[in-house]
């Protein structure tokens, strides 16, 4: 981690890297919380700060708003530096939004606001990042490329204004390889107006 951050610093300069946010891990893939995640986080955050104390680092980048408060408590107990707390949520997360086959557009901002309020109770100064959200989870979700998804994005931005410090839509296209290649059937118009299928 230190070598990566040193490389970024030498390549782009400290002033640029100070504008970045280093998020440790992703959705606790293959890892339990609090341990061994907090050991990984502690080592990573200290490595980043050893390059420049002003570089921003945070976590736990969990799915479904999990462990946000637990992360702050554990990091504080370990004296691990953190500049922000990050998490992910989709309105199709059944454990948070009970809607079965229909997503509720108010559930996501309601749950995210609840989490922010709980965070305020223990840490008013900590930035809160929602580093993944969308109209629904996972590659191939049928509502991704609809007018409803666009309306949901704009509505949610307004509802979470002054609630989150970062709000990051995931992702702009289902043509995205994560884990394994996705078998996609894509039709698009080329510049000559001819339909191409791949």
N, C-alpha and C positions, 0 to 999 in steps of 0.2 A: 504493500500500500504506500509506504513511504517513497519507494522508488518511482511509482507511478505519479505521485503528486509532485515529487521533485522534477520529473520529466515535464509534466504539465507546466510547472512554474518556469522552467528554463525555456520551454518552447513558446509559451504565451505571455509570460511575465506575471508577477504577483498581482498587479492591479486588475488584470483580467480574471485571474483565478479567484480573486476575492469576490467576484460577482457570481461565482458558481456555488452550488450546494451539493456536497458529497453525501449521498444517501447510502447507508450501509445495509446491503443485502436486499432481498425482495421477497416479501410475503412469507418469510420464514421457511422457504423451500428447503426441505431436508434438515430442518433445525428446530429444536424445541426452545421455548421461552419459559423462564428467563435464561436457563443455561442449556446449551452452550452459546446461545445468541449473544448474551451480554458479554461473554469473554471475547467473542469476535468483535463486537461493537467497541468494547473498551480498547482493545489493541489497535483497531482501525482508526478510531477517533484520535487516539494519542499519536499515532503515526502521522496523521494529517496535520494535527496541530504542531507537531515537531518541525514541520517544514515552515509553517507560518501560522501563528496563533490566531490570525484574523481570517483564515480559511474556514468556511462554514461546513459543519458536519451535523448529521442527525440520523434518526431512524424512528421506529423500527420498520417502517415501510410495510406494515402488516395489511392483510386483507380484512375486509369487513369491520374496520375501525377497531380491531382488537389490540389490546395491550398498550394503548396510548398512555393512559395514566400509569400503568405498571412500569412502562419504559422510563418515565420521568422519575418515578420513585427508585427504581433499580439503578439508573445512571447517577442519581444524586447520592445514593448510598455508597456507590463505588467511586465517587468523585470523577466520573467519566464526563468529559466535556461534551456538551451538545448545544447547538444553536437553534435547532428546530425539531419538532416532532412530526413524523410523516405517517400517513396511512392511506388506504384505498377503500373505495366503496362503490357499489353499483346498485341501482334500485331493484335489480333482480336477485339480490342476495336474500334468499328466503329466510335466513336466520334473523335478518333485520327488518325486512319488509314482507309481511305476510300477504301476498297477493296471488299466489299460485301462478296462473298463466298470464296475468295482466300486471304490468308494473305500475306503481303508483308514483307519479312525478313529484309528489310532496314528501315522500318518505326520505329520499336522500338528503335534501336540505334540512329536514327535521332532525334526522339522526346525526348529521355532521354538526349541526348547531348544538345539540345535546353534548356531544363529545367536546366541542370547544368550551362550553360552559363548565364542564367537569375539569378540563385542563386549566381554565382560569382560576379555579378554586385552589389549585396547588402551585401554579406557576403563571403569573400574569404576563411575564416578560417573554415567554417562549413562543416563537413563531409556530404556526400550525399549517402544515402543508397537506393538501389532498392531492397526492401525486398520481392517482389514477381514479378517474370516474368516466362514466359513459352512460348512455341510455340503457345498456344492458351488457352483461359480462360475456366475454369469450368470443373468439374468432368464429364467424358464421352466424352470430345472433341476427335474426331476420329484421329487426328494427333499426339496425345500424345506419343504413343508407336511405332513410325515409325523411319526409318533411317533419314528422313527429320528433325525430332525433335532433334535428336542427332547432326546433322550437324548445325542446327540452334543454338543450345546451344554453340557449340564450336566457331561458327562464331561470335555470340553476345559477348562472353567473350573477344575475340580479339578486337572487335569494341568498347567495353566500357572500355577497359583498360585505366586507368588514367582519366576516366570520372566519374565512381562511386567508392566509397570507400568500399561498400559492394554490392554484386550482388548475390541474393538468388533465386535459382530455386524453383518454387512451382508447384507441389510437385512431388516426385519420383514415386508415384503410384496413380492410380484412386481408389484403394481399401482404401478409406479414408472417415471417417465419419465426416461430417461437417453439423450441423443443423439437418438433418434427416438421417436415415439409407439409404444407397444406395443399391438397388437391383442389385447385381452383379452376373453374370454367369462367373465363373472363371475356366479355364482349366489349369492344370499344370502337369508336370511329377514328380512323387515321386522318391525317391532314388532307387527304384527297376525298374524304367523305365515304370511304369504303369501310364496310364492317369487317372487323378482324376478330377471329375467335382463337383463343389459345388455351 
